Protein backbone atom coordinates (compact mmCIF):
# COMPACT_ATOMS: atom_id res chain seq x y z
CA UNK A 1 0.00 0.00 0.00
CA UNK A 2 2.74 2.42 0.98
CA UNK A 3 4.63 1.47 -2.14
CA UNK A 4 1.60 2.23 -4.28
CA UNK A 5 1.24 5.65 -2.68
CA UNK A 6 4.91 6.31 -3.39
CA UNK A 7 4.44 5.31 -7.00
CA UNK A 8 1.43 7.60 -7.32
CA UNK A 9 3.35 10.44 -5.78
CA UNK A 10 6.15 9.79 -8.24
CA UNK A 11 3.75 9.92 -11.16
CA UNK A 12 2.37 13.21 -9.88
CA UNK A 13 5.89 14.64 -9.62
CA UNK A 14 6.71 13.47 -13.15
CA UNK A 15 3.59 15.14 -14.53
CA UNK A 16 4.34 18.37 -12.67
CA UNK A 17 7.94 18.41 -13.91
CA UNK A 18 6.85 17.75 -17.48
CA UNK A 19 4.26 20.51 -17.21
CA UNK A 20 6.83 22.95 -15.82
CA UNK A 21 9.29 22.00 -18.56
CA UNK A 22 6.75 22.53 -21.34
CA UNK A 23 5.68 25.85 -19.85
CA UNK A 24 9.27 27.00 -19.36
CA UNK A 25 10.38 26.03 -22.86
CA UNK A 26 7.81 28.39 -24.28
CA UNK A 27 6.43 25.95 -26.84
CA UNK A 28 2.98 27.26 -25.99
CA UNK A 29 2.34 30.81 -24.89
CA UNK A 30 2.11 31.37 -21.16
CA UNK A 31 -1.48 32.55 -21.53
CA UNK A 32 -2.46 29.15 -22.92
CA UNK A 33 -0.46 27.14 -20.40
CA UNK A 34 0.96 28.91 -17.34
CA UNK A 35 3.53 27.04 -15.26
CA UNK A 36 2.55 25.01 -12.19
CA UNK A 37 4.18 27.54 -9.87
CA UNK A 38 2.04 30.37 -11.21
CA UNK A 39 -1.11 28.28 -10.83
CA UNK A 40 -0.18 27.31 -7.29
CA UNK A 41 0.38 30.98 -6.53
CA UNK A 42 -3.04 31.83 -7.97
CA UNK A 43 -4.57 29.17 -5.73
CA UNK A 44 -3.05 30.82 -2.69
CA UNK A 45 -4.66 34.11 -3.64
CA UNK A 46 -8.02 32.53 -4.36
CA UNK A 47 -8.60 30.68 -1.12
CA UNK A 48 -8.60 33.94 0.83
CA UNK A 49 -10.90 35.79 -1.54
CA UNK A 50 -14.63 35.97 -1.07
CA UNK A 51 -15.35 35.89 -4.80
CA UNK A 52 -13.90 32.40 -5.04
CA UNK A 53 -16.16 30.90 -2.39
CA UNK A 54 -19.13 32.75 -3.81
CA UNK A 55 -18.45 31.27 -7.25
CA UNK A 56 -18.12 27.77 -5.81
CA UNK A 57 -21.36 28.29 -3.89
CA UNK A 58 -23.25 29.48 -6.95
CA UNK A 59 -22.10 26.54 -9.04
CA UNK A 60 -22.93 24.01 -6.33
CA UNK A 61 -26.35 25.56 -5.73
CA UNK A 62 -27.35 25.21 -9.38
CA UNK A 63 -25.89 21.70 -9.57
CA UNK A 64 -27.55 20.44 -6.38
CA UNK A 65 -30.98 21.89 -7.20
CA UNK A 66 -30.99 20.26 -10.61
CA UNK A 67 -29.63 17.02 -9.25
CA UNK A 68 -32.26 16.72 -6.51
CA UNK A 69 -35.06 17.26 -9.03
CA UNK A 70 -33.47 14.65 -11.31
CA UNK A 71 -33.35 12.14 -8.45
CA UNK A 72 -36.95 12.83 -7.45
CA UNK A 73 -38.14 12.24 -11.00
CA UNK A 74 -35.62 9.73 -12.27
CA UNK A 75 -35.68 7.01 -9.61
CA UNK A 76 -39.48 6.43 -9.50
CA UNK A 77 -39.78 6.57 -13.28
CA UNK A 78 -36.81 4.27 -13.72
CA UNK A 79 -38.13 1.70 -11.22
CA UNK A 80 -41.57 1.75 -12.80
CA UNK A 81 -40.32 1.31 -16.33
CA UNK A 82 -37.92 -1.34 -15.09
CA UNK A 83 -40.61 -3.43 -13.42
CA UNK A 84 -43.10 -3.36 -16.27
CA UNK A 85 -41.62 -4.77 -19.44
CA UNK A 86 -44.23 -3.12 -21.62
CA UNK A 87 -43.32 0.31 -20.27
CA UNK A 88 -39.64 -0.34 -20.83
CA UNK A 89 -40.15 -1.52 -24.39
CA UNK A 90 -42.37 1.38 -25.36
CA UNK A 91 -40.08 4.00 -23.89
CA UNK A 92 -36.81 2.48 -25.07
CA UNK A 93 -36.49 4.23 -28.41
CA UNK A 94 -37.66 7.55 -27.00
CA UNK A 95 -35.11 7.28 -24.20
CA UNK A 96 -32.36 6.43 -26.66
CA UNK A 97 -33.12 9.52 -28.71
CA UNK A 98 -33.53 11.84 -25.75
CA UNK A 99 -30.43 10.76 -23.91
CA UNK A 100 -28.19 11.02 -26.93
CA UNK A 101 -29.27 14.63 -27.23
CA UNK A 102 -26.51 17.06 -26.21
CA UNK A 103 -28.30 19.01 -23.50
CA UNK A 104 -26.08 22.04 -23.82
CA UNK A 105 -27.44 22.55 -27.36
CA UNK A 106 -30.73 23.53 -25.73
CA UNK A 107 -29.00 26.51 -24.17
CA UNK A 108 -29.86 29.06 -26.90
CA UNK A 109 -33.47 27.93 -26.76
CA UNK A 110 -33.54 28.12 -22.98
CA UNK A 111 -31.91 31.53 -23.10
CA UNK A 112 -34.76 32.66 -25.30
CA UNK A 113 -37.56 31.07 -23.31
CA UNK A 114 -36.35 31.24 -19.70
CA UNK A 115 -33.71 33.92 -19.93
CA UNK A 116 -30.37 33.95 -18.15
CA UNK A 117 -31.49 32.98 -14.66
CA UNK A 118 -30.29 30.55 -11.96
CA UNK A 119 -33.51 28.62 -12.59
CA UNK A 120 -32.44 28.08 -16.19
CA UNK A 121 -29.11 26.67 -15.00
CA UNK A 122 -30.89 24.25 -12.65
CA UNK A 123 -33.24 23.21 -15.46
CA UNK A 124 -30.38 22.36 -17.80
CA UNK A 125 -28.68 20.41 -14.99
CA UNK A 126 -31.93 18.57 -14.31
CA UNK A 127 -32.33 17.48 -17.94
CA UNK A 128 -28.74 16.32 -18.12
CA UNK A 129 -28.91 14.38 -14.85
CA UNK A 130 -32.30 12.76 -15.09
CA UNK A 131 -31.25 10.25 -17.74
CA UNK A 132 -28.33 8.57 -15.99
CA UNK A 133 -30.45 8.27 -12.82
CA UNK A 134 -33.46 6.96 -14.68
CA UNK A 135 -31.59 4.49 -16.85
CA UNK A 136 -29.56 3.09 -13.97
CA UNK A 137 -32.69 2.69 -11.84
CA UNK A 138 -34.37 0.94 -14.74
CA UNK A 139 -31.39 -1.31 -15.30
CA UNK A 140 -31.30 -2.15 -11.62
CA UNK A 141 -35.01 -2.95 -11.43
CA UNK A 142 -34.65 -5.26 -14.41
CA UNK A 143 -31.83 -7.14 -12.73
CA UNK A 144 -34.23 -8.83 -10.28
CA UNK A 145 -33.83 -12.45 -11.22
CA UNK A 146 -36.64 -14.57 -12.56
CA UNK A 147 -36.88 -16.89 -9.57
CA UNK A 148 -37.46 -13.95 -7.22
CA UNK A 149 -40.12 -12.64 -9.55
CA UNK A 150 -41.91 -15.95 -9.57
CA UNK A 151 -41.71 -16.21 -5.80
CA UNK A 152 -43.13 -12.72 -5.32
CA UNK A 153 -45.94 -13.53 -7.69
CA UNK A 154 -46.56 -16.90 -6.07
CA UNK A 155 -46.93 -15.39 -2.61
CA UNK A 156 -49.08 -12.60 -4.03
CA UNK A 157 -46.99 -9.95 -2.38
CA UNK A 158 -48.72 -6.57 -2.74
CA UNK A 159 -47.33 -4.19 -5.25
CA UNK A 160 -46.06 -1.49 -2.92
CA UNK A 161 -44.38 -3.95 -0.62
CA UNK A 162 -42.76 -5.57 -3.58
CA UNK A 163 -41.45 -2.24 -4.82
CA UNK A 164 -40.07 -1.34 -1.42
CA UNK A 165 -38.62 -4.65 -0.24
CA UNK A 166 -37.70 -6.45 -3.46
CA UNK A 167 -37.17 -4.07 -6.35
CA UNK A 168 -35.60 -1.17 -4.50
CA UNK A 169 -32.89 -3.20 -2.72
CA UNK A 170 -32.13 -5.10 -5.90
CA UNK A 171 -31.77 -1.87 -7.81
CA UNK A 172 -29.82 -0.07 -5.09
CA UNK A 173 -26.29 -0.81 -6.38
CA UNK A 174 -27.23 0.31 -9.84
CA UNK A 175 -28.98 3.41 -8.53
CA UNK A 176 -25.87 4.34 -6.57
CA UNK A 177 -23.87 4.19 -9.79
CA UNK A 178 -26.43 6.40 -11.45
CA UNK A 179 -26.24 8.90 -8.60
CA UNK A 180 -22.47 9.02 -8.83
CA UNK A 181 -22.59 9.66 -12.56
CA UNK A 182 -25.33 12.25 -12.19
CA UNK A 183 -23.51 14.05 -9.37
CA UNK A 184 -20.37 14.55 -11.45
CA UNK A 185 -22.47 15.44 -14.49
CA UNK A 186 -24.39 18.05 -12.52
CA UNK A 187 -21.27 20.03 -11.65
CA UNK A 188 -19.92 19.77 -15.18
CA UNK A 189 -23.16 20.97 -16.75
CA UNK A 190 -23.49 23.83 -14.29
CA UNK A 191 -19.99 24.97 -15.21
CA UNK A 192 -20.72 24.54 -18.91
CA UNK A 193 -23.76 26.77 -18.62
CA UNK A 194 -21.77 29.38 -16.72
CA UNK A 195 -19.03 29.44 -19.33
CA UNK A 196 -21.53 30.24 -22.05
CA UNK A 197 -23.77 32.68 -20.19
CA UNK A 198 -23.28 35.53 -17.77
CA UNK A 199 -24.53 33.54 -14.79
CA UNK A 200 -22.15 33.73 -11.81
CA UNK A 201 -20.16 30.64 -10.83
CA UNK A 202 -16.90 28.83 -11.44
CA UNK A 203 -17.41 28.70 -15.20
CA UNK A 204 -17.96 32.42 -15.34
CA UNK A 205 -14.84 33.07 -13.27
CA UNK A 206 -12.74 30.93 -15.65
CA UNK A 207 -13.92 33.02 -18.55
CA UNK A 208 -13.48 36.31 -16.71
CA UNK A 209 -9.97 35.44 -15.54
CA UNK A 210 -8.89 34.37 -19.00
CA UNK A 211 -10.31 37.50 -20.55
CA UNK A 212 -8.45 39.59 -18.00
CA UNK A 213 -5.24 37.82 -19.02
CA UNK A 214 -4.90 36.02 -15.66
CA UNK A 215 -4.65 32.54 -17.11
CA UNK A 216 -3.03 31.15 -13.95
CA UNK A 217 -6.21 32.10 -12.09
CA UNK A 218 -8.32 30.51 -14.84
CA UNK A 219 -6.38 27.28 -14.42
CA UNK A 220 -6.80 27.46 -10.66
CA UNK A 221 -10.57 27.63 -11.17
CA UNK A 222 -10.48 24.72 -13.63
CA UNK A 223 -8.59 22.60 -11.12
CA UNK A 224 -11.04 23.62 -8.42
CA UNK A 225 -13.79 22.23 -10.62
CA UNK A 226 -11.76 19.07 -11.13
CA UNK A 227 -11.25 18.81 -7.38
CA UNK A 228 -14.99 19.09 -6.76
CA UNK A 229 -15.69 16.38 -9.33
CA UNK A 230 -13.01 14.13 -7.87
CA UNK A 231 -14.30 14.66 -4.32
CA UNK A 232 -17.82 13.73 -5.43
CA UNK A 233 -16.51 10.52 -6.99
CA UNK A 234 -14.59 9.62 -3.82
CA UNK A 235 -17.56 10.41 -1.56
CA UNK A 236 -19.90 8.40 -3.75
CA UNK A 237 -17.53 5.44 -3.74
CA UNK A 238 -17.32 5.65 0.04
CA UNK A 239 -21.10 5.86 0.38
CA UNK A 240 -21.53 2.94 -1.99
CA UNK A 241 -19.14 0.96 0.12
CA UNK A 242 -21.00 1.70 3.33
CA UNK A 243 -24.56 1.39 2.07
CA UNK A 244 -24.03 -1.74 0.03
CA UNK A 245 -21.92 -3.72 2.42
CA UNK A 246 -24.39 -6.59 2.25
CA UNK A 247 -23.66 -7.09 -1.39
CA UNK A 248 -20.87 -9.50 -2.36
CA UNK A 249 -18.10 -7.57 -4.08
CA UNK A 250 -18.59 -7.54 -7.84
CA UNK A 251 -14.94 -7.90 -8.63
CA UNK A 252 -11.85 -8.01 -6.51
CA UNK A 253 -9.45 -5.20 -7.18
CA UNK A 254 -5.80 -5.87 -6.88
CA UNK A 255 -3.55 -3.93 -4.48
CA UNK B 1 -43.24 -11.95 -36.18
CA UNK B 2 -40.61 -9.24 -36.40
CA UNK B 3 -43.24 -6.51 -36.64
CA UNK B 4 -44.69 -6.76 -33.21
CA UNK B 5 -41.61 -5.79 -31.18
CA UNK B 6 -40.84 -2.98 -33.59
CA UNK B 7 -44.35 -1.67 -33.23
CA UNK B 8 -44.14 -1.95 -29.49
CA UNK B 9 -41.05 0.23 -29.44
CA UNK B 10 -42.27 2.67 -32.02
CA UNK B 11 -45.70 3.65 -30.81
CA UNK B 12 -44.60 5.98 -28.01
CA UNK B 13 -42.10 8.04 -30.05
CA UNK B 14 -44.68 8.25 -32.81
CA UNK B 15 -47.31 9.34 -30.31
CA UNK B 16 -45.03 11.99 -28.83
CA UNK B 17 -44.23 13.28 -32.29
CA UNK B 18 -47.93 13.40 -33.19
CA UNK B 19 -48.85 15.15 -29.96
CA UNK B 20 -46.14 17.75 -30.53
CA UNK B 21 -47.35 18.21 -34.08
CA UNK B 22 -50.96 18.73 -33.00
CA UNK B 23 -50.19 20.77 -29.91
CA UNK B 24 -48.08 23.29 -31.79
CA UNK B 25 -50.14 23.25 -34.99
CA UNK B 26 -51.95 26.52 -34.57
CA UNK B 27 -49.40 27.92 -32.17
CA UNK B 28 -49.03 31.65 -32.22
CA UNK B 29 -46.62 31.61 -29.31
CA UNK B 30 -43.42 33.41 -30.15
CA UNK B 31 -41.18 30.85 -28.48
CA UNK B 32 -42.90 27.69 -29.67
CA UNK B 33 -43.60 27.95 -33.38
CA UNK B 34 -45.53 25.13 -35.09
CA UNK B 35 -43.40 22.04 -35.52
CA UNK B 36 -44.21 21.99 -39.21
CA UNK B 37 -42.72 25.47 -39.51
CA UNK B 38 -39.58 24.35 -37.74
CA UNK B 39 -39.17 21.32 -39.97
CA UNK B 40 -39.84 23.41 -43.07
CA UNK B 41 -37.22 25.89 -41.91
CA UNK B 42 -34.75 23.09 -41.34
CA UNK B 43 -35.37 21.74 -44.83
CA UNK B 44 -35.10 25.17 -46.41
CA UNK B 45 -31.88 26.04 -44.58
CA UNK B 46 -30.33 22.74 -45.52
CA UNK B 47 -31.21 23.13 -49.19
CA UNK B 48 -30.68 26.82 -49.75
CA UNK B 49 -29.15 28.35 -46.64
CA UNK B 50 -25.61 27.87 -45.43
CA UNK B 51 -26.56 25.16 -42.97
CA UNK B 52 -24.81 22.42 -44.94
CA UNK B 53 -21.44 24.11 -44.59
CA UNK B 54 -22.11 24.55 -40.86
CA UNK B 55 -22.98 20.89 -40.60
CA UNK B 56 -19.86 19.87 -42.50
CA UNK B 57 -17.63 22.05 -40.32
CA UNK B 58 -19.08 20.58 -37.12
CA UNK B 59 -19.01 16.99 -38.34
CA UNK B 60 -15.42 17.24 -39.48
CA UNK B 61 -14.29 18.64 -36.13
CA UNK B 62 -16.07 15.87 -34.25
CA UNK B 63 -14.67 13.12 -36.43
CA UNK B 64 -11.08 14.42 -36.41
CA UNK B 65 -11.09 15.04 -32.67
CA UNK B 66 -12.62 11.67 -31.98
CA UNK B 67 -10.22 9.84 -34.29
CA UNK B 68 -7.26 11.47 -32.58
CA UNK B 69 -8.68 10.60 -29.16
CA UNK B 70 -9.27 7.00 -30.23
CA UNK B 71 -5.71 6.52 -31.43
CA UNK B 72 -4.09 8.17 -28.41
CA UNK B 73 -6.55 6.76 -25.88
CA UNK B 74 -6.34 3.19 -27.11
CA UNK B 75 -2.56 3.28 -27.46
CA UNK B 76 -1.93 4.72 -24.04
CA UNK B 77 -4.66 2.55 -22.54
CA UNK B 78 -3.11 -0.65 -23.86
CA UNK B 79 0.26 0.35 -22.46
CA UNK B 80 -1.11 1.36 -19.06
CA UNK B 81 -3.36 -1.67 -18.87
CA UNK B 82 -0.51 -4.02 -19.64
CA UNK B 83 2.08 -2.59 -17.27
CA UNK B 84 1.01 -2.99 -13.67
CA UNK B 85 3.38 -0.36 -12.26
CA UNK B 86 2.17 2.22 -14.71
CA UNK B 87 -1.44 1.39 -13.91
CA UNK B 88 -1.01 1.73 -10.17
CA UNK B 89 1.00 4.92 -10.50
CA UNK B 90 -1.38 6.77 -12.82
CA UNK B 91 -4.70 5.73 -11.22
CA UNK B 92 -5.55 8.84 -9.18
CA UNK B 93 -4.13 11.16 -11.83
CA UNK B 94 -6.40 9.69 -14.48
CA UNK B 95 -9.40 9.89 -12.15
CA UNK B 96 -8.66 13.52 -11.53
CA UNK B 97 -8.18 14.23 -15.23
CA UNK B 98 -11.50 12.60 -15.98
CA UNK B 99 -13.25 14.62 -13.29
CA UNK B 100 -11.87 17.91 -14.61
CA UNK B 101 -14.47 19.52 -16.85
CA UNK B 102 -13.16 20.10 -20.35
CA UNK B 103 -15.72 22.86 -20.84
CA UNK B 104 -13.60 24.85 -18.42
CA UNK B 105 -10.78 24.77 -20.93
CA UNK B 106 -12.98 26.21 -23.66
CA UNK B 107 -12.36 29.88 -22.81
CA UNK B 108 -8.67 29.27 -22.14
CA UNK B 109 -8.02 27.45 -25.40
CA UNK B 110 -10.21 29.51 -27.67
CA UNK B 111 -9.15 32.89 -26.30
CA UNK B 112 -5.47 32.04 -26.73
CA UNK B 113 -5.37 29.78 -29.76
CA UNK B 114 -8.06 31.40 -31.84
CA UNK B 115 -11.49 30.59 -33.20
CA UNK B 116 -10.39 28.35 -36.06
CA UNK B 117 -11.04 24.67 -36.32
CA UNK B 118 -7.70 23.51 -34.83
CA UNK B 119 -8.41 24.57 -31.23
CA UNK B 120 -11.88 23.03 -31.45
CA UNK B 121 -10.48 19.71 -32.60
CA UNK B 122 -8.01 19.90 -29.74
CA UNK B 123 -10.82 20.56 -27.24
CA UNK B 124 -12.85 17.65 -28.58
CA UNK B 125 -9.78 15.45 -28.33
CA UNK B 126 -9.09 16.63 -24.79
CA UNK B 127 -12.59 15.83 -23.65
CA UNK B 128 -13.07 12.49 -25.35
CA UNK B 129 -9.67 10.91 -24.75
CA UNK B 130 -10.37 10.09 -21.06
CA UNK B 131 -13.30 7.71 -21.40
CA UNK B 132 -11.52 5.84 -24.20
CA UNK B 133 -8.31 5.64 -22.19
CA UNK B 134 -10.00 4.49 -18.98
CA UNK B 135 -12.19 1.97 -20.76
CA UNK B 136 -9.24 0.53 -22.65
CA UNK B 137 -7.41 0.03 -19.38
CA UNK B 138 -10.33 -1.78 -17.80
CA UNK B 139 -10.84 -3.74 -21.02
CA UNK B 140 -7.28 -5.01 -20.95
CA UNK B 141 -7.70 -5.93 -17.31
CA UNK B 142 -10.95 -7.77 -17.99
CA UNK B 143 -9.28 -10.36 -20.23
CA UNK B 144 -9.54 -13.73 -18.54
CA UNK B 145 -6.43 -14.76 -16.65
CA UNK B 146 -6.52 -18.17 -18.38
CA UNK B 147 -6.26 -16.59 -21.81
CA UNK B 148 -3.56 -14.37 -20.54
CA UNK B 149 -1.48 -17.10 -18.98
CA UNK B 150 -1.85 -19.31 -22.02
CA UNK B 151 -0.58 -16.68 -24.42
CA UNK B 152 2.26 -16.11 -22.01
CA UNK B 153 2.98 -19.78 -21.55
CA UNK B 154 3.30 -20.35 -25.27
CA UNK B 155 5.68 -17.40 -25.42
CA UNK B 156 3.69 -15.71 -28.11
CA UNK B 157 5.73 -12.69 -29.19
CA UNK B 158 4.27 -9.44 -27.89
CA UNK B 159 3.33 -7.82 -31.22
CA UNK B 160 1.30 -10.88 -32.09
CA UNK B 161 -0.15 -11.07 -28.59
CA UNK B 162 -1.13 -7.41 -28.73
CA UNK B 163 -2.80 -7.82 -32.11
CA UNK B 164 -4.53 -11.16 -31.64
CA UNK B 165 -5.18 -11.43 -27.91
CA UNK B 166 -5.19 -8.11 -26.08
CA UNK B 167 -6.73 -5.84 -28.68
CA UNK B 168 -9.65 -8.14 -29.53
CA UNK B 169 -10.14 -8.92 -25.85
CA UNK B 170 -10.38 -5.27 -24.92
CA UNK B 171 -12.38 -4.27 -28.00
CA UNK B 172 -15.87 -4.40 -26.43
CA UNK B 173 -14.79 -2.01 -23.70
CA UNK B 174 -12.87 0.20 -26.11
CA UNK B 175 -15.98 0.62 -28.24
CA UNK B 176 -18.06 1.35 -25.15
CA UNK B 177 -15.54 4.05 -24.36
CA UNK B 178 -15.78 5.50 -27.85
CA UNK B 179 -19.55 5.62 -27.47
CA UNK B 180 -19.23 7.75 -24.33
CA UNK B 181 -16.56 9.84 -26.02
CA UNK B 182 -18.88 10.50 -28.93
CA UNK B 183 -21.50 12.18 -26.77
CA UNK B 184 -18.80 14.24 -25.09
CA UNK B 185 -17.45 15.20 -28.50
CA UNK B 186 -20.86 16.44 -29.64
CA UNK B 187 -21.26 18.51 -26.49
CA UNK B 188 -17.80 20.06 -26.87
CA UNK B 189 -18.49 20.77 -30.52
CA UNK B 190 -21.58 22.73 -29.50
CA UNK B 191 -19.94 24.54 -26.59
CA UNK B 192 -16.80 25.50 -28.50
CA UNK B 193 -18.85 26.82 -31.38
CA UNK B 194 -21.24 28.76 -29.18
CA UNK B 195 -18.29 30.25 -27.34
CA UNK B 196 -16.52 31.55 -30.40
CA UNK B 197 -16.80 30.51 -34.00
CA UNK B 198 -17.73 32.07 -37.32
CA UNK B 199 -19.28 28.81 -38.58
CA UNK B 200 -20.71 25.58 -37.27
CA UNK B 201 -24.01 24.34 -35.89
CA UNK B 202 -23.38 25.84 -32.45
CA UNK B 203 -22.78 29.21 -34.03
CA UNK B 204 -25.94 28.80 -36.09
CA UNK B 205 -28.23 28.27 -33.11
CA UNK B 206 -26.52 31.02 -31.13
CA UNK B 207 -26.83 33.55 -33.95
CA UNK B 208 -30.41 32.74 -34.78
CA UNK B 209 -31.29 32.65 -31.09
CA UNK B 210 -29.78 36.00 -30.29
CA UNK B 211 -31.46 37.58 -33.30
CA UNK B 212 -34.81 36.03 -32.24
CA UNK B 213 -35.21 33.77 -35.27
CA UNK B 214 -36.94 31.20 -33.12
CA UNK B 215 -37.82 28.72 -35.87
CA UNK B 216 -34.18 28.64 -36.99
CA UNK B 217 -33.00 28.12 -33.43
CA UNK B 218 -35.31 25.15 -32.97
CA UNK B 219 -34.35 23.79 -36.39
CA UNK B 220 -30.64 23.95 -35.55
CA UNK B 221 -31.24 22.36 -32.16
CA UNK B 222 -33.14 19.50 -33.78
CA UNK B 223 -30.38 19.08 -36.34
CA UNK B 224 -27.80 18.78 -33.56
CA UNK B 225 -29.98 16.13 -31.97
CA UNK B 226 -30.15 14.26 -35.27
CA UNK B 227 -26.37 14.48 -35.65
CA UNK B 228 -25.83 13.14 -32.14
CA UNK B 229 -28.29 10.30 -32.56
CA UNK B 230 -27.16 9.52 -36.11
CA UNK B 231 -23.53 9.25 -35.10
CA UNK B 232 -24.36 6.98 -32.18
CA UNK B 233 -26.43 4.70 -34.43
CA UNK B 234 -23.55 4.61 -36.90
CA UNK B 235 -21.20 3.64 -34.13
CA UNK B 236 -23.59 0.92 -33.02
CA UNK B 237 -23.55 -0.52 -36.55
CA UNK B 238 -19.76 -0.53 -36.59
CA UNK B 239 -19.83 -2.19 -33.21
CA UNK B 240 -22.12 -4.97 -34.42
CA UNK B 241 -19.87 -5.48 -37.38
CA UNK B 242 -16.74 -5.67 -35.29
CA UNK B 243 -18.20 -7.50 -32.33
CA UNK B 244 -20.46 -10.01 -34.00
CA UNK B 245 -18.36 -12.77 -32.52
CA UNK B 246 -18.65 -11.30 -29.05
CA UNK B 247 -22.42 -10.93 -28.99
CA UNK B 248 -22.99 -14.28 -30.63
CA UNK B 249 -20.77 -16.25 -28.37
CA UNK B 250 -21.34 -14.36 -25.19
CA UNK B 251 -24.20 -16.45 -23.77
CA UNK B 252 -22.61 -19.80 -24.50
CA UNK B 253 -19.04 -19.24 -23.54
CA UNK B 254 -19.57 -17.20 -20.45
CA UNK B 255 -21.17 -18.11 -17.19
CA UNK B 256 -24.95 -18.67 -17.17
CA UNK B 257 -25.54 -15.53 -15.15
CA UNK B 258 -26.70 -12.56 -17.21
CA UNK B 259 -23.42 -10.82 -17.84
CA UNK B 260 -24.11 -9.33 -21.21
CA UNK B 261 -24.23 -5.78 -20.02
CA UNK B 262 -21.18 -5.73 -17.82
CA UNK B 263 -21.60 -3.22 -14.99
CA UNK B 264 -18.61 -1.22 -16.07
CA UNK B 265 -19.99 -0.96 -19.55
CA UNK B 266 -23.35 0.39 -18.53
CA UNK B 267 -21.78 2.52 -15.90
CA UNK B 268 -19.71 4.42 -18.42
CA UNK B 269 -22.44 4.94 -20.95
CA UNK B 270 -24.54 7.76 -19.57
CA UNK B 271 -24.44 9.85 -22.76
CA UNK B 272 -24.73 13.19 -21.16
CA UNK B 273 -21.35 14.05 -19.77
CA UNK B 274 -20.18 17.55 -20.57
Contacts between the chains, C-beta under 8 A, distances in Angstrom:
chain1	res1	chain2	res2	distance
A	4	B	88	5.2
A	7	B	85	6.6
A	7	B	88	5.5
A	7	B	89	4.1
A	8	B	88	7.2
A	8	B	89	5.7
A	8	B	90	7.9
A	8	B	91	6.7
A	8	B	92	5.5
A	8	B	93	7.5
A	10	B	89	6.3
A	11	B	89	4.0
A	11	B	90	5.4
A	11	B	93	5.8
A	12	B	92	7.9
A	12	B	93	6.4
A	15	B	93	6.3
A	29	B	112	6.2
A	31	B	111	7.8
A	31	B	112	4.8
A	32	B	108	6.7
A	32	B	109	7.0
A	32	B	112	4.0
A	32	B	113	6.2
A	86	B	8	7.5
A	89	B	5	7.3
A	89	B	8	4.9
A	89	B	9	5.7
A	90	B	8	6.2
A	90	B	9	6.7
A	90	B	11	6.3
A	90	B	12	4.3
A	91	B	12	5.8
A	92	B	9	5.5
A	93	B	9	4.8
A	93	B	10	6.5
A	93	B	12	7.3
A	93	B	13	5.1
A	94	B	12	5.4
A	94	B	13	4.8
A	94	B	16	6.4
A	96	B	229	7.6
A	97	B	13	6.9
A	97	B	225	7.4
A	97	B	229	5.6
A	99	B	270	7.7
A	99	B	271	5.1
A	99	B	272	6.4
A	100	B	183	6.5
A	100	B	225	7.7
A	100	B	228	4.9
A	100	B	229	4.8
A	100	B	232	4.9
A	100	B	271	5.2
A	101	B	224	7.8
A	101	B	225	4.6
A	101	B	228	6.0
A	101	B	229	7.4
A	102	B	183	6.9
A	102	B	186	4.6
A	102	B	187	4.6
A	102	B	190	5.5
A	102	B	224	6.2
A	102	B	225	7.6
A	102	B	228	5.4
A	102	B	272	8.0
A	103	B	187	7.7
A	103	B	272	6.0
A	104	B	187	5.3
A	104	B	190	5.4
A	104	B	191	5.7
A	104	B	194	7.9
A	104	B	274	6.4
A	105	B	187	7.9
A	105	B	190	4.7
A	105	B	201	8.0
A	105	B	202	7.4
A	105	B	205	6.7
A	105	B	221	5.5
A	105	B	224	4.3
A	105	B	225	7.2
A	106	B	221	6.3
A	107	B	194	6.9
A	108	B	194	7.3
A	108	B	205	4.5
A	108	B	206	5.4
A	108	B	208	7.7
A	108	B	209	3.4
A	108	B	210	7.5
A	108	B	217	5.4
A	108	B	220	7.9
A	108	B	221	7.3
A	109	B	205	7.6
A	109	B	209	6.8
A	109	B	217	5.7
A	109	B	218	6.6
A	109	B	221	5.7
A	111	B	209	6.3
A	112	B	31	6.0
A	112	B	209	5.5
A	112	B	212	7.3
A	112	B	214	6.5
A	112	B	217	6.6
A	113	B	31	4.8
A	128	B	272	4.7
A	128	B	274	7.3
A	129	B	272	7.6
A	131	B	270	6.7
A	131	B	271	7.4
A	131	B	272	5.7
A	132	B	270	3.7
A	132	B	272	6.5
A	135	B	270	7.1
A	136	B	266	7.5
A	136	B	270	7.9
A	139	B	261	7.4
A	139	B	266	5.9
A	143	B	258	7.7
A	174	B	263	8.0
A	177	B	263	7.4
A	177	B	266	8.0
A	177	B	267	5.1
A	178	B	270	7.7
A	181	B	267	7.2
A	181	B	270	4.7
A	182	B	270	7.7
A	184	B	99	6.4
A	184	B	273	7.7
A	185	B	270	6.9
A	185	B	272	5.9
A	185	B	273	5.8
A	185	B	274	7.0
A	187	B	101	7.3
A	188	B	101	4.5
A	188	B	103	6.7
A	188	B	273	6.5
A	188	B	274	4.1
A	189	B	272	7.9
A	189	B	274	5.2
A	191	B	101	5.1
A	191	B	103	5.9
A	191	B	104	6.0
A	191	B	274	7.6
A	192	B	101	7.1
A	192	B	103	4.1
A	192	B	187	7.6
A	192	B	191	6.0
A	192	B	274	4.5
A	195	B	103	5.5
A	195	B	104	7.0
A	195	B	106	5.8
A	195	B	107	6.2
A	195	B	191	7.0
A	195	B	195	6.9
A	196	B	191	6.5
A	196	B	194	5.4
A	196	B	195	6.3
A	202	B	104	7.6
A	203	B	103	7.0
A	203	B	104	6.7
A	206	B	104	5.2
A	206	B	107	5.6
A	206	B	108	7.1
A	207	B	107	4.3
A	210	B	107	4.6
A	210	B	108	5.2
A	210	B	111	5.1
A	210	B	112	7.8
A	211	B	107	7.4
A	211	B	111	6.7
A	215	B	108	6.3
A	215	B	112	7.4
A	218	B	107	7.0
A	218	B	108	5.4
A	219	B	108	7.3
A	221	B	104	7.0
A	222	B	100	6.4
A	222	B	101	7.4
A	222	B	104	4.0
A	222	B	105	6.5
A	222	B	108	7.4
A	223	B	100	7.0
A	225	B	100	6.5
A	225	B	101	5.1
A	225	B	104	5.4
A	226	B	96	5.8
A	226	B	97	7.7
A	226	B	99	5.3
A	226	B	100	3.2
A	226	B	101	7.1
A	227	B	96	7.9
A	227	B	99	8.0
A	228	B	99	8.0
A	229	B	99	3.2
A	229	B	100	6.7
A	229	B	101	6.8
A	230	B	95	6.3
A	230	B	96	5.1
A	230	B	99	4.3
A	232	B	99	7.7
A	233	B	95	6.6
A	233	B	99	6.0
A	250	B	263	6.1
A	254	B	84	8.0
A	255	B	88	7.3
